Amino acid sequence: MKTALKQALKSAGVTRLAVASSRMCCERHLIAALGRARRRYIGRILCYHSIGQSQWGVNDVTPAQFRRQIERALDAGFKFVPASQIVETGGGPKDLAITFDDGLRSVLTNAAPIMKEYNLPWTIFPVSEWSDGRHWTDDNVILTWDEIETLLAMGAEMGSHSATHSDFGQMGHDQIVDELAGSRDMFERRIGIKPDTFAIPFGQSANWTPEAGEIAKAAGYKVIFAQAEDTRPENTIPRTFVTKFDGDFIFNALLKGKFDRWEEWI
């Protein structure tokens, strides 16, 4: 029965990704409407990906939407601070930080001008082999090394997002070493910086292991960022994932902590 249903959906052109996207949309609207707000005593780090690159699916926030979210947060009394400040001090309940995973070019072309307009700090987590041109043939998708240096010159903080954006929950020891130490070494070779912060690809509870944490520490990483709040892997820094579905209603709920026990699934 289950196999027949899968085949029927496939024949109808319904993909697993499309189902996951629809489910996420429904989940986020329901949680925003019915979830419980939580009082927060520390800062919150927001996790974005692309700003106006539709091929990034549920991870893509439009420039207009991004600007609107910044304005909504400022109007609600939030203050934007560097992610490193929240890591070091915990921050206050009205402190927000902005981070971008994957090293996508729209961070430079679309997000950076908006953040400059509002004088906001931000952090980027590029995937080293992607920026090295090993996986993407379209020059408009991923930040080049020169473009990463441009963002750093504008004041961005930077960490690694691995070598190839693979799932650390499914890796053996040697691959984990390659992804962590190899990525850090490539950053040093290309731009002269060995990042000591790391954002877990996919970033959910199943995407990181205690062994990966030990290898990351040995490789020189001091801070590991997740992409979840309460359900994040042990010894990681929480971040709140922002999706394409997050209009005013959902974004306000997000700032109130209604999504702190939510995890992305694909």
C-alpha positions as CSV (number, residue, x, y, z in Angstrom):
1,M,0.0,0.0,0.0
2,K,2.8,2.4,1.0
3,T,4.8,1.6,-2.1
4,A,1.7,2.0,-4.3
5,L,1.0,5.4,-2.8
6,K,4.6,6.5,-3.4
7,Q,4.4,5.4,-7.0
8,A,1.1,7.1,-7.6
9,L,2.5,10.4,-6.1
10,K,5.6,10.1,-8.3
11,S,3.5,9.5,-11.4
12,A,1.5,12.6,-10.6
13,G,4.7,14.6,-10.4
14,V,4.6,15.1,-6.6
15,T,8.1,15.0,-5.2
16,R,9.3,14.4,-1.7
17,L,10.8,17.9,-1.6
18,A,7.4,19.4,-2.6
19,V,5.6,17.5,0.1
20,A,8.2,18.6,2.7
21,S,7.8,22.2,1.6
22,S,4.0,22.0,1.9
23,R,4.2,20.4,5.2
24,M,6.6,23.0,6.5
25,C,4.3,25.8,5.3
26,C,1.4,24.2,7.2
27,E,3.4,23.5,10.3
28,R,4.7,27.1,10.6
29,H,1.3,28.6,10.2
30,L,-0.2,26.3,12.7
31,I,2.6,26.8,15.3
32,A,2.4,30.6,14.8
33,A,-1.3,30.4,15.5
34,L,-1.5,27.8,18.3
35,G,2.0,27.6,19.8
36,R,2.9,29.1,23.1
37,A,5.1,32.1,23.4
38,R,8.1,31.8,25.7
39,R,9.8,34.4,27.8
40,R,13.5,34.7,26.7
41,Y,16.3,36.0,28.8
42,I,19.2,35.8,26.2
43,G,19.8,37.0,22.6
44,R,18.6,35.2,19.5
45,I,20.7,34.4,16.5
46,L,18.7,34.2,13.2
47,C,19.7,31.7,10.5
48,Y,19.1,32.8,6.9
49,H,20.4,31.3,3.7
50,S,19.6,33.1,0.4
51,I,18.0,36.5,-0.1
52,G,16.3,36.4,-3.5
53,Q,17.7,33.1,-5.0
54,S,14.5,31.1,-5.6
55,Q,16.4,27.9,-6.4
56,W,17.1,27.7,-2.6
57,G,13.5,26.8,-2.1
58,V,12.2,27.0,1.5
59,N,15.5,28.6,2.5
60,D,15.0,31.6,0.3
61,V,13.7,34.9,1.7
62,T,13.0,37.7,-0.8
63,P,14.7,41.1,-0.4
64,A,11.4,42.8,0.4
65,Q,10.6,40.1,3.0
66,F,14.1,40.5,4.5
67,R,13.8,44.2,4.8
68,R,10.3,43.9,6.3
69,Q,11.6,41.5,9.0
70,I,14.4,43.9,9.9
71,E,11.9,46.7,10.3
72,R,9.5,44.6,12.3
73,A,12.2,43.6,14.7
74,L,13.4,47.2,15.1
75,D,9.8,48.4,15.6
76,A,9.4,45.8,18.3
77,G,12.4,47.1,20.2
78,F,15.0,44.6,19.1
79,K,18.7,45.6,18.6
80,F,20.9,43.9,16.1
81,V,24.3,42.8,17.4
82,P,27.1,40.5,16.1
83,A,26.6,36.8,16.6
84,S,29.9,36.7,18.4
85,Q,28.6,39.0,21.1
86,I,25.7,36.7,21.8
87,V,28.0,33.7,21.9
88,E,30.4,35.5,24.3
89,T,27.8,37.1,26.6
90,G,24.5,35.4,26.0
91,G,23.1,38.8,25.0
92,G,19.9,40.4,26.3
93,P,16.3,39.3,25.5
94,K,16.1,42.1,22.9
95,D,19.3,41.3,21.1
96,L,19.2,39.7,17.6
97,A,22.0,38.6,15.3
98,I,21.9,37.8,11.6
99,T,23.8,34.9,10.1
100,F,23.8,33.4,6.5
101,D,24.6,29.8,5.7
102,D,26.0,28.4,2.4
103,G,27.9,31.4,1.1
104,L,25.3,32.4,-1.5
105,R,25.9,35.3,-3.8
106,S,22.7,37.0,-2.9
107,V,24.1,37.8,0.5
108,L,26.5,40.2,-1.4
109,T,24.1,41.5,-4.1
110,N,20.8,41.7,-2.1
111,A,21.3,41.4,1.6
112,A,24.4,43.4,2.2
113,P,23.0,46.7,0.8
114,I,20.0,46.4,3.0
115,M,22.1,45.6,6.1
116,K,24.4,48.5,5.3
117,E,21.4,50.8,5.0
118,Y,20.3,49.8,8.6
119,N,23.9,49.6,9.8
120,L,23.6,46.0,10.9
121,P,26.3,43.4,11.7
122,W,26.2,40.0,10.2
123,T,28.0,36.6,9.9
124,I,28.5,34.4,6.8
125,F,29.2,30.7,6.8
126,P,30.5,29.7,3.3
127,V,31.0,26.1,2.1
128,S,34.7,26.1,1.1
129,E,34.6,23.8,-1.9
130,W,31.5,25.5,-3.3
131,S,33.3,28.9,-3.2
132,D,36.3,27.1,-4.8
133,G,34.2,26.4,-7.8
134,R,34.1,22.6,-7.4
135,H,30.3,22.0,-7.3
136,W,28.5,24.9,-9.1
137,T,29.0,25.9,-12.7
138,D,26.7,29.0,-12.5
139,D,28.8,31.9,-11.3
140,N,25.7,33.7,-10.0
141,V,24.9,31.1,-7.3
142,I,27.9,31.0,-4.9
143,L,30.2,33.7,-3.5
144,T,33.7,33.6,-4.9
145,W,36.7,34.1,-2.7
146,D,37.0,37.7,-3.9
147,E,33.4,38.3,-3.0
148,I,33.9,36.8,0.4
149,E,36.8,39.1,1.0
150,T,34.6,42.0,-0.1
151,L,32.0,41.1,2.6
152,L,34.8,40.7,5.2
153,A,36.0,44.2,4.2
154,M,32.5,45.5,4.8
155,G,32.7,44.1,8.4
156,A,31.1,40.7,8.2
157,E,32.2,38.0,10.6
158,M,32.9,34.6,9.0
159,G,33.0,30.9,9.9
160,S,33.1,27.6,8.0
161,H,30.1,25.6,6.8
162,S,32.2,22.5,5.9
163,A,33.9,21.5,2.7
164,T,31.0,20.0,0.8
165,H,27.8,20.6,2.9
166,S,27.4,16.9,3.7
167,D,25.4,15.4,6.6
168,F,27.8,14.9,9.6
169,G,25.2,12.5,11.1
170,Q,26.0,10.0,8.3
171,M,29.8,10.3,8.1
172,G,32.7,8.1,9.2
173,H,35.7,9.5,11.1
174,D,37.9,10.2,8.1
175,Q,35.3,12.1,6.2
176,I,34.5,14.2,9.2
177,V,38.2,15.1,9.5
178,D,38.3,16.0,5.8
179,E,35.2,18.2,6.0
180,L,36.3,20.1,9.1
181,A,40.1,20.4,8.9
182,G,40.1,20.4,5.1
183,S,37.6,23.3,5.0
184,R,39.6,25.3,7.5
185,D,42.8,24.8,5.6
186,M,41.2,25.8,2.3
187,F,40.0,29.1,3.9
188,E,43.5,29.8,5.0
189,R,45.0,29.0,1.5
190,R,42.5,31.1,-0.4
191,I,42.0,34.2,1.9
192,G,44.5,33.8,4.7
193,I,42.0,33.2,7.4
194,K,41.5,30.0,9.5
195,P,37.9,30.4,10.9
196,D,37.4,29.1,14.4
197,T,33.6,29.0,14.2
198,F,31.5,26.4,12.4
199,A,27.9,26.1,11.3
200,I,26.6,22.5,11.0
201,P,25.2,21.7,7.5
202,F,21.4,21.1,7.9
203,G,22.0,21.9,11.6
204,Q,19.3,19.8,13.2
205,S,19.6,17.3,16.1
206,A,20.4,14.3,13.8
207,N,23.1,16.1,11.8
208,W,25.9,16.2,14.4
209,T,27.5,13.6,16.6
210,P,29.7,13.8,19.8
211,E,32.5,12.4,17.6
212,A,32.1,15.3,15.2
213,G,32.3,17.7,18.1
214,E,35.5,16.3,19.3
215,I,37.1,16.3,15.8
216,A,35.9,19.9,15.3
217,K,37.6,20.9,18.6
218,A,40.8,19.2,17.5
219,A,40.7,20.9,14.2
220,G,40.7,24.3,15.8
221,Y,37.0,25.3,16.0
222,K,35.9,27.0,19.2
223,V,32.2,27.6,18.5
224,I,29.7,25.3,16.7
225,F,26.4,26.8,15.5
226,A,23.3,24.7,15.1
227,Q,20.2,25.5,13.1
228,A,17.7,24.8,15.9
229,E,17.0,26.0,19.4
230,D,15.9,23.6,22.1
231,T,16.4,20.5,20.0
232,R,20.0,21.3,18.8
233,P,22.9,18.9,19.3
234,E,24.7,19.1,22.6
235,N,27.5,21.7,23.1
236,T,26.3,23.9,20.1
237,I,25.0,27.4,19.9
238,P,21.3,27.8,19.0
239,R,20.1,29.6,16.0
240,T,16.5,30.2,14.8
241,F,15.8,29.2,11.2
242,V,14.0,31.8,9.0
243,T,12.0,30.4,6.0
244,K,10.4,31.7,2.9
245,F,7.0,31.2,4.6
246,D,7.7,33.7,7.4
247,G,5.5,36.7,6.8
248,D,4.7,39.1,9.6
249,F,2.5,36.7,11.5
250,I,5.0,33.9,11.5
251,F,8.1,36.1,12.0
252,N,6.4,37.8,15.1
253,A,5.7,34.3,16.5
254,L,9.3,33.3,15.8
255,L,10.6,36.3,17.8
256,K,8.3,35.2,20.7
257,G,9.9,31.8,20.8
258,K,7.0,29.8,19.4
259,F,9.4,27.9,17.1
260,D,12.1,27.1,19.6
261,R,11.2,23.4,19.7
262,W,10.6,23.1,15.9
263,E,13.0,21.3,13.6
264,E,13.2,21.4,9.8
265,W,12.7,18.1,8.0
266,I,13.2,17.3,4.3
